[in-house]
Amino acid sequence: MTLLITIFAAVAVTVKWYNRKNDDMRLGSLALMYWGASLMWFVDAIAEYIELEAEFFTPGAADMLNDSFLGLSVVALGLVIWVIRLLVADPKGVVKKMFTGSKNAADAEIEKE
Amino acid sequence: MACFTVSLAEAIVVKVVEKKIAKKEKLAESDHRSSAEKPIIPLSTRLGWLSKLLFGGSALLAFEHVWHGEVVPWFPFLTAMNDPADAMEMLTEIGTVGVGMAALVTAIWFAMSKTALHIVGRPGLRGSKL
């Protein structure tokens, strides 16, 4: 389930990246992160299949639930990493504008006094 | 158990190489040398894709290992290191699954890189008379 959820996230972000108007949101990095994890879990799944054979395709309900929860958490972690990187890189200058804007307002107040 | 460490190690090496190549490319660009031979997609850009695949993948896999209690925030960080039998199993996993992961990601990146160069190099269909 973790592999499946990560693949769905990777495909969704890749489609969004393909339809982007500009590269300001840095969706490519997020897509590559999910694809990297998907490929790695794919190898893990092959190793597990070699060990468990047909049993690999019939996991228990508790295992599936735990794996789904893990998959969603992984997607959330990827989004958090991406948002932090986006805010630090600040390609649109929104964060910088916010800080310089408030500084200018403070300067204006001092000038009034 | 610790399969992501191989990809993480490769990611660090790739990042160092990427930075060095980017510096060389910048120098070459500023010198206006071999402008005709300049690649369509610079190697440093393509290496950047590989490092993002490896760093991103290993970060999310590291989280999975924390989830399963295989990685802990205190020394020796890997719970398998506490028992010699588990340590041997871990090393076997690193040598098989870990190397397999790094090899697959690198192979996919190589194919992706070649495809990107092919796509950028081919004549555009939109607006052409064909």
gemmi code that builds the backbone of each chain (N, CA, C; Angstrom):
import gemmi

chains = {
    "A": [
        ("MET", (0.816, -1.210, 0.000), (0.000, 0.000, 0.000), (0.853, 1.265, 0.000)),
        ("THR", (1.984, 1.203, 0.731), (2.881, 2.373, 0.784), (3.385, 2.680, -0.620)),
        ("LEU", (3.789, 1.612, -1.329), (4.290, 1.769, -2.700), (3.196, 2.356, -3.601)),
        ("LEU", (1.997, 1.798, -3.501), (0.887, 2.264, -4.344), (0.566, 3.740, -4.079)),
        ("ILE", (0.463, 4.103, -2.813), (0.120, 5.495, -2.459), (1.206, 6.447, -2.957)),
        ("THR", (2.469, 6.039, -2.814), (3.579, 6.906, -3.271), (3.566, 7.038, -4.793)),
        ("ILE", (3.253, 5.935, -5.499), (3.185, 5.994, -6.971), (2.055, 6.945, -7.410)),
        ("PHE", (0.895, 6.833, -6.751), (-0.228, 7.731, -7.081), (0.174, 9.194, -6.853)),
        ("ALA", (0.869, 9.446, -5.743), (1.323, 10.820, -5.434), (2.310, 11.286, -6.507)),
        ("ALA", (3.232, 10.389, -6.903), (4.241, 10.744, -7.914), (3.581, 11.071, -9.254)),
        ("VAL", (2.611, 10.257, -9.648), (1.912, 10.481, -10.929), (1.124, 11.799, -10.876)),
        ("ALA", (0.414, 12.024, -9.769), (-0.394, 13.249, -9.635), (0.489, 14.498, -9.709)),
        ("VAL", (1.620, 14.476, -9.009), (2.514, 15.644, -9.013), (3.154, 15.818, -10.403)),
        ("THR", (3.480, 14.694, -11.063), (4.080, 14.782, -12.399), (3.085, 15.408, -13.390)),
        ("VAL", (1.822, 15.019, -13.306), (0.791, 15.580, -14.194), (0.645, 17.084, -13.931)),
        ("LYS", (0.639, 17.442, -12.645), (0.532, 18.863, -12.255), (1.754, 19.639, -12.774)),
        ("TRP", (2.942, 19.006, -12.660), (4.193, 19.634, -13.149), (4.118, 19.830, -14.671)),
        ("TYR", (3.574, 18.856, -15.386), (3.484, 18.938, -16.839), (2.556, 20.078, -17.273)),
        ("ASN", (1.510, 20.326, -16.495), (0.534, 21.373, -16.825), (0.851, 22.727, -16.188)),
        ("ARG", (2.052, 22.857, -15.630), (2.386, 24.103, -14.912), (2.531, 25.266, -15.884)),
        ("LYS", (2.289, 26.490, -15.378), (2.437, 27.686, -16.219), (3.871, 28.200, -16.146)),
        ("ASN", (4.497, 28.063, -14.971), (5.909, 28.414, -14.808), (6.511, 27.496, -13.742)),
        ("ASP", (7.818, 27.662, -13.499), (8.492, 26.736, -12.584), (8.614, 27.307, -11.170)),
        ("ASP", (7.780, 28.290, -10.840), (7.872, 28.951, -9.535), (7.609, 28.010, -8.354)),
        ("MET", (6.733, 27.053, -8.561), (6.347, 26.175, -7.446), (7.311, 25.014, -7.220)),
        ("ARG", (8.259, 24.843, -8.101), (9.269, 23.772, -7.972), (8.634, 22.388, -7.781)),
        ("LEU", (7.626, 22.117, -8.591), (6.944, 20.821, -8.493), (7.825, 19.668, -8.962)),
        ("GLY", (8.811, 19.984, -9.822), (9.727, 18.959, -10.327), (10.470, 18.256, -9.203)),
        ("SER", (10.906, 19.040, -8.204), (11.636, 18.467, -7.069), (10.746, 17.502, -6.285)),
        ("LEU", (9.484, 17.896, -6.095), (8.539, 17.052, -5.361), (8.272, 15.758, -6.131)),
        ("ALA", (8.102, 15.897, -7.450), (7.845, 14.718, -8.286), (9.041, 13.763, -8.229)),
        ("LEU", (10.262, 14.324, -8.320), (11.458, 13.474, -8.283), (11.600, 12.776, -6.927)),
        ("MET", (11.220, 13.475, -5.862), (11.292, 12.883, -4.521), (10.369, 11.661, -4.429)),
        ("TYR", (9.130, 11.833, -4.901), (8.174, 10.720, -4.856), (8.579, 9.576, -5.798)),
        ("TRP", (9.112, 9.929, -6.965), (9.537, 8.880, -7.901), (10.724, 8.100, -7.333)),
        ("GLY", (11.647, 8.816, -6.690), (12.807, 8.150, -6.064), (12.346, 7.154, -5.019)),
        ("ALA", (11.420, 7.583, -4.150), (10.905, 6.693, -3.105), (10.133, 5.525, -3.714)),
        ("SER", (9.356, 5.805, -4.777), (8.578, 4.737, -5.429), (9.498, 3.660, -5.994)),
        ("LEU", (10.578, 4.101, -6.661), (11.517, 3.137, -7.247), (12.175, 2.292, -6.155)),
        ("MET", (12.528, 2.942, -5.053), (13.179, 2.216, -3.958), (12.228, 1.214, -3.313)),
        ("TRP", (10.964, 1.612, -3.118), (9.989, 0.677, -2.539), (9.630, -0.436, -3.521)),
        ("PHE", (9.783, -0.158, -4.811), (9.532, -1.193, -5.818), (10.548, -2.321, -5.665)),
        ("VAL", (11.816, -1.941, -5.454), (12.874, -2.948, -5.241), (12.595, -3.714, -3.944)),
        ("ASP", (12.160, -2.978, -2.924), (11.808, -3.591, -1.632), (10.666, -4.594, -1.821)),
        ("ALA", (9.685, -4.224, -2.647), (8.531, -5.097, -2.913), (8.968, -6.365, -3.653)),
        ("ILE", (9.924, -6.215, -4.579), (10.420, -7.392, -5.312), (11.106, -8.355, -4.333)),
        ("ALA", (11.937, -7.782, -3.436), (12.638, -8.604, -2.445), (11.638, -9.325, -1.536)),
        ("GLU", (10.562, -8.612, -1.187), (9.531, -9.206, -0.329), (8.765, -10.302, -1.080)),
        ("TYR", (8.528, -10.063, -2.370), (7.816, -11.054, -3.190), (8.647, -12.333, -3.312)),
        ("ILE", (9.968, -12.177, -3.491), (10.851, -13.346, -3.599), (10.775, -14.178, -2.306)),
        ("GLU", (10.638, -13.473, -1.183), (10.598, -14.145, 0.114), (9.230, -14.787, 0.393)),
        ("LEU", (8.160, -14.019, 0.104), (6.810, -14.485, 0.483), (6.053, -15.168, -0.652)),
        ("GLU", (6.462, -14.931, -1.881), (5.779, -15.432, -3.086), (4.299, -14.993, -3.106)),
        ("ALA", (3.354, -15.910, -3.327), (1.939, -15.528, -3.517), (1.351, -14.825, -2.294)),
        ("GLU", (1.884, -15.133, -1.141), (1.387, -14.530, 0.107), (1.544, -13.009, 0.107)),
        ("PHE", (2.494, -12.539, -0.717), (2.762, -11.097, -0.821), (1.503, -10.330, -1.250)),
        ("PHE", (0.673, -10.971, -2.089), (-0.506, -10.291, -2.635), (-1.741, -10.401, -1.741)),
        ("THR", (-1.618, -11.116, -0.636), (-2.769, -11.245, 0.275), (-2.360, -10.822, 1.698)),
        ("PRO", (-2.109, -9.524, 1.855), (-1.711, -9.066, 3.192), (-2.902, -9.033, 4.153)),
        ("GLY", (-2.618, -9.088, 5.432), (-3.676, -9.016, 6.448), (-4.243, -7.607, 6.523)),
        ("ALA", (-5.456, -7.510, 7.054), (-6.138, -6.207, 7.122), (-5.345, -5.215, 7.977)),
        ("ALA", (-4.814, -5.700, 9.099), (-4.057, -4.822, 10.005), (-2.794, -4.291, 9.317)),
        ("ASP", (-2.112, -5.191, 8.561), (-0.898, -4.784, 7.832), (-1.226, -3.735, 6.768)),
        ("MET", (-2.350, -3.978, 6.074), (-2.762, -3.042, 5.011), (-3.083, -1.669, 5.574)),
        ("LEU", (-3.763, -1.671, 6.715), (-4.135, -0.410, 7.362), (-2.887, 0.349, 7.803)),
        ("ASN", (-1.956, -0.399, 8.404), (-0.716, 0.221, 8.866), (0.094, 0.774, 7.693)),
        ("ASP", (0.146, -0.020, 6.602), (0.879, 0.412, 5.399), (0.223, 1.635, 4.753)),
        ("SER", (-1.114, 1.676, 4.770), (-1.826, 2.835, 4.199), (-1.529, 4.084, 5.008)),
        ("PHE", (-1.569, 3.928, 6.322), (-1.276, 5.030, 7.228), (0.154, 5.523, 6.994)),
        ("LEU", (1.073, 4.564, 6.812), (2.476, 4.912, 6.539), (2.587, 5.645, 5.204)),
        ("GLY", (1.873, 5.130, 4.182), (1.910, 5.759, 2.859), (1.446, 7.204, 2.889)),
        ("LEU", (0.343, 7.433, 3.583), (-0.185, 8.802, 3.695), (0.786, 9.694, 4.468)),
        ("SER", (1.398, 9.131, 5.500), (2.375, 9.899, 6.282), (3.589, 10.258, 5.432)),
        ("VAL", (4.004, 9.323, 4.582), (5.144, 9.560, 3.691), (4.822, 10.698, 2.709)),
        ("VAL", (3.598, 10.655, 2.153), (3.176, 11.712, 1.219), (3.168, 13.058, 1.947)),
        ("ALA", (2.648, 13.055, 3.177), (2.606, 14.294, 3.973), (4.026, 14.801, 4.255)),
        ("LEU", (4.933, 13.888, 4.604), (6.321, 14.294, 4.885), (6.974, 14.901, 3.642)),
        ("GLY", (6.713, 14.268, 2.487), (7.242, 14.797, 1.225), (6.744, 16.212, 0.964)),
        ("LEU", (5.451, 16.430, 1.226), (4.863, 17.768, 1.032), (5.478, 18.788, 1.984)),
        ("VAL", (5.723, 18.361, 3.234), (6.318, 19.270, 4.224), (7.742, 19.660, 3.788)),
        ("ILE", (8.530, 18.668, 3.349), (9.905, 18.947, 2.885), (9.857, 19.933, 1.715)),
        ("TRP", (8.921, 19.671, 0.780), (8.787, 20.524, -0.416), (8.392, 21.958, -0.032)),
        ("VAL", (7.432, 22.109, 0.881), (6.985, 23.448, 1.289), (8.124, 24.216, 1.974)),
        ("ILE", (8.867, 23.528, 2.844), (9.995, 24.190, 3.535), (11.032, 24.659, 2.504)),
        ("ARG", (11.367, 23.764, 1.552), (12.345, 24.123, 0.512), (11.841, 25.304, -0.331)),
        ("LEU", (10.526, 25.299, -0.612), (9.925, 26.368, -1.413), (10.009, 27.705, -0.681)),
        ("LEU", (9.699, 27.693, 0.615), (9.731, 28.938, 1.394), (11.156, 29.459, 1.564)),
        ("VAL", (12.108, 28.530, 1.733), (13.515, 28.945, 1.885), (14.051, 29.507, 0.559)),
        ("ALA", (13.747, 28.801, -0.543), (14.210, 29.278, -1.862), (13.465, 30.556, -2.271)),
        ("ASP", (12.208, 30.644, -1.908), (11.353, 31.821, -2.156), (11.462, 32.329, -3.605)),
        ("PRO", (11.140, 31.472, -4.598), (11.321, 31.878, -6.001), (10.438, 33.057, -6.437)),
        ("LYS", (9.293, 33.242, -5.807), (8.396, 34.357, -6.176), (8.692, 35.612, -5.355)),
        ("GLY", (9.575, 35.478, -4.371), (9.940, 36.617, -3.521), (8.849, 37.023, -2.552)),
        ("VAL", (7.897, 36.115, -2.280), (6.764, 36.435, -1.397), (7.236, 36.636, 0.048)),
        ("VAL", (8.102, 35.721, 0.517), (8.593, 35.805, 1.903), (9.423, 37.073, 2.081)),
        ("LYS", (10.281, 37.335, 1.110), (11.146, 38.524, 1.168), (10.291, 39.801, 1.188)),
        ("LYS", (9.270, 39.796, 0.325), (8.367, 40.946, 0.216), (7.644, 41.186, 1.540)),
        ("MET", (7.257, 40.051, 2.180), (6.542, 40.146, 3.448), (7.418, 40.838, 4.503)),
        ("PHE", (8.689, 40.406, 4.571), (9.593, 40.976, 5.574), (9.971, 42.423, 5.240)),
        ("THR", (10.308, 42.660, 3.988), (10.702, 44.025, 3.609), (9.502, 44.966, 3.690)),
        ("GLY", (8.300, 44.445, 3.388), (7.071, 45.231, 3.460), (6.804, 45.698, 4.873)),
        ("SER", (6.939, 44.787, 5.860), (6.687, 45.150, 7.257), (7.748, 46.122, 7.759)),
        ("LYS", (8.994, 45.952, 7.230), (10.084, 46.840, 7.629), (9.789, 48.267, 7.145)),
        ("ASN", (9.284, 48.345, 5.907), (8.955, 49.650, 5.349), (7.843, 50.337, 6.145)),
        ("ALA", (6.858, 49.532, 6.591), (5.756, 50.065, 7.389), (6.289, 50.624, 8.705)),
        ("ALA", (7.224, 49.900, 9.303), (7.824, 50.351, 10.569), (8.598, 51.652, 10.347)),
        ("ASP", (9.326, 51.682, 9.223), (10.083, 52.908, 8.898), (9.144, 54.100, 8.710)),
        ("ALA", (7.981, 53.846, 8.063), (6.995, 54.902, 7.822), (6.451, 55.447, 9.141)),
        ("GLU", (6.244, 54.547, 10.108), (5.743, 54.965, 11.424), (6.765, 55.855, 12.141)),
        ("ILE", (8.025, 55.454, 12.047), (9.101, 56.238, 12.683), (9.152, 57.635, 12.057)),
        ("GLU", (8.998, 57.666, 10.728), (9.030, 58.949, 10.024), (7.875, 59.873, 10.446)),
        ("LYS", (6.671, 59.258, 10.705), (5.491, 60.016, 11.145), (5.752, 60.697, 12.493)),
        ("GLU", (6.424, 59.880, 13.384), (6.703, 60.406, 14.727), (7.681, 61.587, 14.661)),
    ],
    "B": [
        ("MET", (16.057, -2.840, 6.671), (16.743, -2.534, 7.930), (17.564, -1.251, 7.844)),
        ("ALA", (18.361, -1.148, 6.764), (19.103, 0.107, 6.543), (19.433, 0.252, 5.064)),
        ("CYS", (18.522, -0.279, 4.226), (18.786, -0.315, 2.788), (18.945, 1.078, 2.175)),
        ("PHE", (18.314, 2.081, 2.802), (18.355, 3.442, 2.243), (19.742, 4.081, 2.331)),
        ("THR", (20.623, 3.513, 3.165), (21.948, 4.127, 3.379), (22.798, 4.127, 2.091)),
        ("VAL", (22.609, 3.096, 1.254), (23.375, 3.022, -0.004), (22.992, 4.195, -0.909)),
        ("SER", (21.680, 4.423, -1.034), (21.190, 5.532, -1.861), (21.627, 6.876, -1.284)),
        ("LEU", (21.609, 6.962, 0.042), (22.005, 8.204, 0.706), (23.483, 8.505, 0.444)),
        ("ALA", (24.311, 7.460, 0.534), (25.748, 7.636, 0.269), (25.972, 8.057, -1.182)),
        ("GLU", (25.238, 7.400, -2.103), (25.369, 7.753, -3.522), (24.916, 9.197, -3.755)),
        ("ALA", (23.821, 9.585, -3.063), (23.292, 10.944, -3.211), (24.332, 11.995, -2.807)),
        ("ILE", (25.053, 11.736, -1.717), (26.076, 12.684, -1.247), (27.194, 12.809, -2.292)),
        ("VAL", (27.640, 11.655, -2.809), (28.705, 11.664, -3.829), (28.234, 12.417, -5.078)),
        ("VAL", (27.012, 12.126, -5.519), (26.458, 12.776, -6.724), (26.364, 14.290, -6.522)),
        ("LYS", (25.941, 14.706, -5.320), (25.797, 16.144, -5.033), (27.151, 16.849, -5.126)),
        ("VAL", (28.197, 16.205, -4.587), (29.547, 16.798, -4.635), (30.004, 16.928, -6.093)),
        ("VAL", (29.817, 15.852, -6.865), (30.199, 15.858, -8.287), (29.405, 16.929, -9.044)),
        ("GLU", (28.104, 17.023, -8.744), (27.226, 18.010, -9.399), (27.740, 19.433, -9.161)),
        ("LYS", (28.098, 19.729, -7.912), (28.590, 21.075, -7.562), (29.882, 21.387, -8.317)),
        ("LYS", (30.800, 20.382, -8.380), (32.081, 20.580, -9.077), (31.862, 20.824, -10.559)),
        ("ILE", (30.973, 20.026, -11.160), (30.700, 20.165, -12.599), (30.012, 21.500, -12.887)),
        ("ALA", (29.095, 21.896, -11.996), (28.389, 23.181, -12.173), (29.387, 24.344, -12.153)),
        ("LYS", (30.371, 24.232, -11.273), (31.402, 25.276, -11.179), (32.204, 25.343, -12.484)),
        ("LYS", (32.582, 24.152, -12.994), (33.344, 24.086, -14.250), (32.531, 24.655, -15.406)),
        ("GLU", (31.231, 24.332, -15.442), (30.364, 24.802, -16.523), (30.219, 26.327, -16.471)),
        ("LYS", (30.148, 26.865, -15.265), (30.035, 28.313, -15.090), (31.303, 29.008, -15.576)),
        ("LEU", (32.444, 28.403, -15.234), (33.734, 28.958, -15.667), (33.843, 28.953, -17.180)),
        ("ALA", (33.456, 27.823, -17.777), (33.503, 27.683, -19.236), (32.573, 28.699, -19.902)),
        ("GLU", (31.417, 28.916, -19.287), (30.440, 29.868, -19.827), (30.978, 31.296, -19.760)),
        ("SER", (31.617, 31.616, -18.634), (32.156, 32.975, -18.486), (33.347, 33.222, -19.416)),
        ("ASP", (34.065, 32.147, -19.750), (35.196, 32.267, -20.677), (34.754, 32.278, -22.137)),
        ("HIS", (33.455, 32.029, -22.377), (32.877, 31.928, -23.737), (33.585, 30.865, -24.563)),
        ("ARG", (34.006, 29.813, -23.863), (34.686, 28.747, -24.567), (33.673, 27.750, -25.110)),
        ("SER", (33.998, 27.167, -26.217), (33.243, 26.066, -26.852), (31.727, 26.272, -26.776)),
        ("SER", (31.263, 27.440, -27.180), (29.827, 27.728, -27.139), (29.045, 26.830, -28.099)),
        ("ALA", (29.693, 26.422, -29.173), (29.028, 25.552, -30.149), (28.833, 24.145, -29.580)),
        ("GLU", (29.778, 23.739, -28.696), (29.699, 22.381, -28.145), (28.876, 22.315, -26.852)),
        ("LYS", (28.294, 23.424, -26.465), (27.552, 23.472, -25.212), (26.356, 22.515, -25.245)),
        ("PRO", (26.249, 21.615, -24.273), (25.133, 20.676, -24.300), (23.789, 21.374, -24.071)),
        ("ILE", (22.716, 20.780, -24.636), (21.387, 21.389, -24.541), (20.915, 21.398, -23.087)),
        ("ILE", (21.080, 20.251, -22.420), (20.778, 20.201, -20.978), (22.122, 19.941, -20.285)),
        ("PRO", (22.619, 20.903, -19.490), (23.926, 20.711, -18.862), (23.970, 19.464, -17.977)),
        ("LEU", (25.152, 18.872, -17.890), (25.322, 17.659, -17.083), (24.982, 17.923, -15.616)),
        ("SER", (25.317, 19.141, -15.139), (25.022, 19.463, -13.735), (23.509, 19.453, -13.467)),
        ("THR", (22.727, 19.891, -14.446), (21.260, 19.868, -14.303), (20.770, 18.430, -14.224)),
        ("ARG", (21.340, 17.589, -15.111), (20.917, 16.185, -15.130), (21.350, 15.458, -13.850)),
        ("LEU", (22.535, 15.810, -13.343), (22.983, 15.212, -12.078), (22.107, 15.686, -10.916)),
        ("GLY", (21.585, 16.913, -11.052), (20.651, 17.449, -10.054), (19.400, 16.578, -9.950)),
        ("TRP", (18.927, 16.075, -11.094), (17.755, 15.177, -11.078), (18.076, 13.910, -10.284)),
        ("LEU", (19.285, 13.368, -10.546), (19.680, 12.133, -9.847), (19.781, 12.369, -8.344)),
        ("SER", (20.388, 13.499, -7.961), (20.534, 13.752, -6.520), (19.172, 13.968, -5.859)),
        ("LYS", (18.215, 14.573, -6.588), (16.870, 14.749, -6.020), (16.156, 13.400, -5.875)),
        ("LEU", (16.333, 12.536, -6.880), (15.737, 11.194, -6.803), (16.295, 10.431, -5.600)),
        ("LEU", (17.638, 10.496, -5.447), (18.297, 9.728, -4.386), (18.055, 10.323, -2.999)),
        ("PHE", (18.211, 11.644, -2.873), (18.005, 12.297, -1.565), (16.543, 12.162, -1.137)),
        ("GLY", (15.627, 12.465, -2.052), (14.195, 12.401, -1.739), (13.771, 10.994, -1.361)),
        ("GLY", (14.189, 10.043, -2.177), (13.835, 8.643, -1.917), (14.397, 8.157, -0.596)),
        ("SER", (15.665, 8.452, -0.340), (16.269, 7.951, 0.907), (15.687, 8.658, 2.135)),
        ("ALA", (15.278, 9.924, 1.993), (14.656, 10.629, 3.131), (13.319, 9.976, 3.485)),
        ("LEU", (12.523, 9.661, 2.462), (11.215, 9.051, 2.732), (11.367, 7.605, 3.229)),
        ("LEU", (12.391, 6.908, 2.714), (12.643, 5.548, 3.201), (13.174, 5.555, 4.636)),
        ("ALA", (13.974, 6.572, 4.959), (14.485, 6.695, 6.330), (13.305, 6.866, 7.292)),
        ("PHE", (12.305, 7.634, 6.850), (11.104, 7.833, 7.672), (10.390, 6.500, 7.903)),
        ("GLU", (10.334, 5.689, 6.842), (9.692, 4.365, 6.959), (10.433, 3.499, 7.988)),
        ("HIS", (11.764, 3.608, 7.992), (12.570, 2.824, 8.938), (12.356, 3.308, 10.374)),
        ("VAL", (12.158, 4.613, 10.528), (11.853, 5.166, 11.861), (10.487, 4.633, 12.300)),
        ("TRP", (9.547, 4.614, 11.366), (8.180, 4.113, 11.609), (8.210, 2.681, 12.141)),
        ("HIS", (9.070, 1.858, 11.522), (9.158, 0.447, 11.908), (10.128, 0.196, 13.069)),
        ("GLY", (10.687, 1.253, 13.622), (11.588, 1.125, 14.767), (12.971, 0.591, 14.421)),
        ("GLU", (13.342, 0.653, 13.138), (14.666, 0.156, 12.725), (15.732, 1.231, 12.821)),
        ("VAL", (15.304, 2.481, 12.801), (16.222, 3.618, 12.975), (15.747, 4.396, 14.203)),
        ("VAL", (16.700, 4.694, 15.093), (16.363, 5.424, 16.324), (17.235, 6.682, 16.430)),
        ("PRO", (16.787, 7.701, 17.153), (17.580, 8.950, 17.204), (18.764, 8.912, 18.166)),
        ("TRP", (19.133, 7.749, 18.677), (20.300, 7.656, 19.560), (21.279, 6.597, 19.038)),
        ("PHE", (22.528, 6.706, 19.497), (23.586, 5.813, 19.029), (23.249, 4.351, 19.330)),
        ("PRO", (23.497, 3.399, 18.470), (24.145, 3.470, 17.143), (23.167, 3.766, 16.002)),
        ("PHE", (22.020, 4.318, 16.305), (21.000, 4.763, 15.328), (20.267, 3.629, 14.600)),
        ("LEU", (20.951, 2.500, 14.402), (20.296, 1.355, 13.755), (20.112, 0.264, 14.816)),
        ("THR", (18.875, -0.126, 15.068), (18.616, -1.104, 16.142), (19.260, -2.463, 15.854)),
        ("ALA", (19.463, -2.755, 14.573), (20.088, -4.033, 14.208), (21.541, -4.125, 14.686)),
        ("MET", (22.153, -2.992, 14.973), (23.560, -2.979, 15.398), (23.726, -3.531, 16.826)),
        ("ASN", (22.623, -3.652, 17.554), (22.712, -4.131, 18.939), (22.943, -5.640, 19.030)),
        ("ASP", (22.602, -6.351, 17.965), (22.747, -7.809, 17.964), (23.577, -8.233, 16.750)),
        ("PRO", (24.667, -9.030, 16.953), (25.525, -9.406, 15.813), (24.779, -10.147, 14.698)),
        ("ALA", (23.804, -10.989, 15.065), (23.046, -11.733, 14.047), (22.207, -10.769, 13.205)),
        ("ASP", (21.572, -9.812, 13.893), (20.772, -8.801, 13.193), (21.662, -7.921, 12.312)),
        ("ALA", (22.867, -7.631, 12.831), (23.817, -6.798, 12.077), (24.218, -7.480, 10.770)),
        ("MET", (24.418, -8.798, 10.834), (24.781, -9.556, 9.617), (23.634, -9.528, 8.606)),
        ("GLU", (22.419, -9.685, 9.148), (21.227, -9.653, 8.288), (21.086, -8.274, 7.629)),
        ("MET", (21.381, -7.258, 8.427), (21.292, -5.883, 7.925), (22.301, -5.646, 6.794)),
        ("LEU", (23.532, -6.141, 7.011), (24.570, -5.961, 5.987), (24.207, -6.700, 4.701)),
        ("THR", (23.602, -7.892, 4.862), (23.153, -8.641, 3.678), (22.085, -7.844, 2.933)),
        ("GLU", (21.155, -7.245, 3.706), (20.086, -6.448, 3.092), (20.648, -5.217, 2.386)),
        ("ILE", (21.639, -4.589, 3.016), (22.266, -3.416, 2.389), (22.922, -3.832, 1.064)),
        ("GLY", (23.580, -4.982, 1.085), (24.289, -5.476, -0.107), (23.373, -5.927, -1.228)),
        ("THR", (22.173, -6.334, -0.896), (21.253, -6.823, -1.936), (20.197, -5.764, -2.286)),
        ("VAL", (19.285, -5.526, -1.338), (18.177, -4.590, -1.589), (18.697, -3.155, -1.743)),
        ("GLY", (19.596, -2.745, -0.846), (20.133, -1.372, -0.889), (20.855, -1.070, -2.190)),
        ("VAL", (21.735, -1.997, -2.595), (22.467, -1.802, -3.854), (21.491, -1.850, -5.036)),
        ("GLY", (20.514, -2.741, -4.946), (19.494, -2.846, -6.000), (18.719, -1.549, -6.169)),
        ("MET", (18.363, -0.931, -5.047), (17.622, 0.348, -5.080), (18.446, 1.426, -5.777)),
        ("ALA", (19.692, 1.567, -5.330), (20.575, 2.595, -5.904), (20.801, 2.333, -7.397)),
        ("ALA", (20.976, 1.057, -7.747), (21.224, 0.703, -9.154), (19.995, 1.003, -10.008)),
        ("LEU", (18.796, 0.667, -9.509), (17.573, 0.917, -10.290), (17.348, 2.420, -10.480)),
        ("VAL", (17.510, 3.189, -9.406), (17.313, 4.641, -9.507), (18.308, 5.230, -10.515)),
        ("THR", (19.560, 4.785, -10.450), (20.585, 5.297, -11.372), (20.266, 4.897, -12.815)),
        ("ALA", (19.814, 3.658, -12.994), (19.475, 3.190, -14.349), (18.302, 3.991, -14.921)),
        ("ILE", (17.283, 4.229, -14.086), (16.116, 5.003, -14.539), (16.541, 6.437, -14.862)),
        ("TRP", (17.418, 6.998, -14.016), (17.914, 8.367, -14.262), (18.666, 8.416, -15.592)),
        ("PHE", (19.480, 7.386, -15.872), (20.260, 7.343, -17.110), (19.314, 7.335, -18.318)),
        ("ALA", (18.285, 6.498, -18.240), (17.299, 6.417, -19.336), (16.554, 7.751, -19.477)),
        ("MET", (16.193, 8.339, -18.330), (15.467, 9.616, -18.304), (16.322, 10.730, -18.915)),
        ("SER", (17.598, 10.717, -18.566), (18.548, 11.708, -19.055), (18.702, 11.623, -20.581)),
        ("LYS", (18.845, 10.379, -21.067), (18.988, 10.151, -22.517), (17.713, 10.578, -23.246)),
        ("THR", (16.548, 10.231, -22.662), (15.261, 10.588, -23.272), (15.094, 12.106, -23.322)),
        ("ALA", (15.469, 12.787, -22.229), (15.351, 14.254, -22.175), (16.218, 14.904, -23.253)),
        ("LEU", (17.435, 14.388, -23.418), (18.333, 14.925, -24.451), (17.743, 14.703, -25.836)),
        ("HIS", (17.121, 13.537, -26.014), (16.503, 13.211, -27.302), (15.313, 14.144, -27.570)),
        ("ILE", (14.490, 14.362, -26.528), (13.295, 15.215, -26.674), (13.702, 16.662, -26.999)),
        ("VAL", (14.698, 17.163, -26.273), (15.134, 18.555, -26.485), (15.787, 18.707, -27.867)),
        ("GLY", (16.445, 17.657, -28.316), (17.156, 17.702, -29.595), (16.292, 17.547, -30.811)),
        ("ARG", (15.120, 16.946, -30.639), (14.296, 16.681, -31.824), (13.515, 17.933, -32.251)),
        ("PRO", (13.217, 18.052, -33.533), (12.493, 19.233, -34.004), (11.080, 19.273, -33.440)),
        ("GLY", (10.603, 20.466, -33.086), (9.272, 20.603, -32.497), (8.183, 20.308, -33.508)),
        ("LEU", (7.120, 19.704, -33.056), (6.003, 19.384, -33.950), (5.025, 20.544, -34.068)),
        ("ARG", (4.838, 21.246, -32.929), (3.903, 22.377, -32.954), (4.430, 23.517, -33.815)),
        ("GLY", (3.639, 23.977, -34.711), (4.032, 25.103, -35.536), (4.806, 24.690, -36.783)),
        ("SER", (5.209, 23.401, -36.823), (5.933, 22.949, -38.014), (4.939, 22.593, -39.099)),
        ("LYS", (5.413, 22.526, -40.322), (4.522, 22.257, -41.441), (4.128, 20.776, -41.498)),
        ("LEU", (4.892, 19.934, -40.798), (4.574, 18.520, -40.773), (3.431, 18.318, -39.824)),
    ],
}
model = gemmi.Model(1)
for chain_id, residues in chains.items():
    chain = gemmi.Chain(chain_id)
    for i, (resn, *xyz) in enumerate(residues, 1):
        res = gemmi.Residue()
        res.name, res.seqid = resn, gemmi.SeqId(i, " ")
        for name, pos in zip(("N", "CA", "C"), xyz):
            atom = gemmi.Atom()
            atom.name, atom.element = name, gemmi.Element(name[0])
            atom.pos, atom.b_iso = gemmi.Position(*pos), 0.0
            res.add_atom(atom)
        chain.add_residue(res)
    model.add_chain(chain)
structure = gemmi.Structure()
structure.add_model(model)
structure.setup_entities()
